[in-house]
Amino acid sequence: MTGEDILLGIALTVALATGSQILANKLHVPALILLLPVGFTAGALTDVIHPGRLVGPDFPSLVSLSVAVILYDAGLGLNLRNLTGETRKIVGRLLVIGIVVTFFAVAGMGPALFGIPLRVAAMIGIILVVSGPTVVGPLLEYVRPTENVRRILIWEGTLTDPIGGILGAVVFHAVATSHQIDIGRGYQIGQFLISMGVGIAGGAVGTALLWLTLRKLRLGEMLGTLAQLATVILVSAGCDIARDDTGLIAAIVTGLAVTNLPGLDMPARRPFFGTLVQLIIGLLFISISSAVTPASVVPVLIPSLVLIVILVFVVRPLVAFCASWGTTLTGGEWRFLGWMAPRGIVAASTASAFAATLVQKGLPGAAKILPITFLVIVGTVLLYALTAAPVARKLGVVRTSRTRPLLVGGEPWVIGLGEALESAGLDVLMWAGLDEERDRITSAGIELAHGEMLATATNPRARLEGVSAVLLLTDDDDFNALASVVIKDNVQGPVYRVGPPLQSHGVVAPYTGGDILFGRPLVRHLLAERYGRGARFLLQPGSVPIPPDHDVLFVIRSNGQLDPVTEARAITPMPDDTAVLLGPA
């Protein structure tokens, strides 16, 4: 390729990856629905974005490092405190039973469906055991299932990727070197354990490096993000050099350790790292799908559809049923687990890497590995993306649409507001730092969040589980302003703060963006003063006119959504709504 072709190919790949994700966001659909067909179409129309020509034979190595960055980022979101008891048991069963059943089902059906040797079918079977956070995460954000179901699927998807990658490497070496399958032999089990050991050792080295850079050197947001990226690439590349595909294990072990070990000062915000991961996902899906030609897809199209039907309607429900047997999961929960097993970027990357080598070795049927994997990825992603939301609603596992607010603060007026919102039917959660404030919240009968909740939320990938709106109402304006910036990406909903006093001399509060509650007439100290002089929070149907000397603070919509008055906009209650008012002193 000429220099102009390379520039055009890079520019076109980036443009397609970014444009597809922007369009998907505007259409309110998962980005993967557009990325795969867009890449396939672009690859059919032009060859300038074909990774084999644009990058060359080293493309699989680049893919491996890119997936390692994605898995490290996913590992940062896995809090081990949430993997306890029954959740841990279910996730373990899903991993073990899912890998075994899926592998043997695909390997057993492959020769009959596609006319390929058993060893090639085994290769496809081990590739398709993986799922991954790159597909599960966006789908769950779109569907919004209950936290219990979401937690199980995120853990399964994140852990199955590196394990599936290692097993894929073991099967690949067994097929490529001996031209037969001897998975049952102790030798292959030993190879798997060695690979796991190398990956865990690499993860330990990565954790030590990040402990040095983030704790001892105390790098800030920019250099801290750069140190994380460099560390993940370094340890992943080193592990892959020592042993194939062990870099994925190293990456996720590093992410798990960093987010769970106490004392590691992670940068509170990592917008560049999040943007980079999003771009990597788009580039990989566009590049890999462009390598699949229409001529290679047509012969395996019908058999692949049959395989998808069996995986979706037989294999996955069987795995979910066995994994949930004897647990407290409801029928709707385990059925939804049985309706969520899309394949993602690790399946695509391992298929592109292994298939190329096996084709070069002249293995019959190896050329079908990539198109079959591509069709299964496209089929499962499309099917689950289009049906997961209605299925979740049908099974009753969608999070309630009613807002669950977290009120941060323990002043008497804040507790009074919490009581008013609870009496309106909302499930209110409160947090305060001082013991006397926490005692007042408990005495009022409002649920109290655990003490380290706000500290946990400063983790870049932590989630305030079950919270759909945060109201920062403490008497420290700078705390409210800083917290609104730090935790806004960790809540599945908006973050608001009470306004600081006019002409405030606070260090941060007057200069920080974000939605400010109630407008200028009701800043923090005026609210507290007015409440102290006898003003109280009242509930009133939206059909009733607002009395004089009363201020509208919130409107609770008929579906339970909490809609606050802010500095930027006023709210008019509708007849079916409930207005939360502050009466006169």
Buried (B, 14 or more C-beta within 10 A) or exposed (E): BEEEBBEBBBEBBBEBBBBBBEBBEEEEBBBBBBBBBBBBBBBBEBBBBBBBBBBEEEBBBBBBBBBBBBBBBBBBBBBEEBBEEBBBBBBBBBBBBBBEBBBEBBBBBBBEBBBBBBBBBBBBBBBBBBBBBBBBBBBBEBBBBBBBBBBBBBBBBBBBBBBBBBBBBBBBBBBBEEEEBEBEEEEBEEBBEBBBEBBBBBBBBBBBBBBEBBBEEEBEBEBBBBBBBEBBBBBBBBBBEBBBBBBBBBBBBBBBBBBBEEEBBBBBBBEBBBEBBBBBBBBBBBBBBBBBBEEBBEBBEEBBEEBBEBBBEEBBBBBBBBBBEEBEBBEBBBBBBBBBBBBBBBBBBBBBBBBBBBBEEEBEBBBBBBBBBBBBBBBBBBBBBEBBBEBBEBBEBBBEEBBBBBBBBBBEBBBBBBBBBBEBEBBBBBBBBEEEBBEBBEEBEBBBBEEEBBEBBBBBBBBBBBBBBBBBBBBBBBBBBBBBBBBBBBBBBBBBBBBBBEEBEBEBBBEBEBBBBBBEEBBBBBBBEBBEEEBBBBBBEBEEEBEEEBBBBBBBBEEBBBBBBBBEEEBEBEEEBBBBBBBEE
